[in-house]
Amino acid sequence: MVPNRILLRRFTLSLGMVLMLCILLWLWAALQREESTLAIRPINQASMPDGFSISHHLDANGIRFKSITPKDDALLITFESSEQSAAAKRVLDNSLPHVYVIALQDEDNNPASWLSLLRDTSHRFG
């Protein structure tokens, strides 16, 4: 009877450790995403470029992107890495007319953005 209890306790402890390890690996993978977004905004009263022409320029240069989305007064292009967005910025700077501002967009939907709120010195607890 006693060996069964010891075995059950070891099994429960092992299962808990494996579950904790899986949760830690999942959190680490979620925080390792390095999505990068470029924003294209027109200067003055210029019209917004269409997503098809932007995707054509990027595809012609072998740059992969995740999505192209119009938002407010900008066209947002999401990439999997900052290297892809830097390459896309170079290509779009050369191929689009100079009536557009192409800049790196701050990520507000970053899964780790809540960590930056905790680190901010203007927010103090206590």
GIKACOR-V534891 format. One record per residue. SS is DSSP state (~ for helix, > for strand, _ for the rest). Layout:
BEGIN
ss: <SS SS>
END
This chain:
BEGIN
ss: <_ ~ ~ ~ ~ ~ ~ ~ ~ ~ ~ ~ ~ ~ ~ ~ ~ ~ ~ ~ ~ ~ ~ ~ ~ ~ ~ ~ ~ ~ ~ _ _ _ _ > > > > > > > _ _ _ _ _ _ _ _ ~ ~ ~ ~ ~ ~ ~ ~ ~ ~ _ _ _ _ _ _ > > > > > _ _ > > > > > > _ _ ~ ~ ~ ~ ~ ~ ~ ~ ~ ~ ~ ~ ~ ~ _ _ _ _ > > > > > > _ _ _ _ _ _ _ ~ ~ ~ ~ ~ ~ ~ _ _ _ _ _ _ _>
END
